[in-house]
């Protein structure tokens, strides 16, 4: 695997960390339970893996 491809994938993972942190706080504030937060985190995790698998 080329070095630029690895750095692109790592950058995508870091970029997906922002919605996880900020969005996680918003989801927890809106719904008030951890179950919804975990579902949100899993969905973002799967989306992130989908982006980097290209």
Secondary structure by P-SEA (a helix, b strand, c coil): ccaaaaaaaaaaaaaaaaaaaaaaaaaaaacccaaaaaaaaaaaaaaaaaaacc
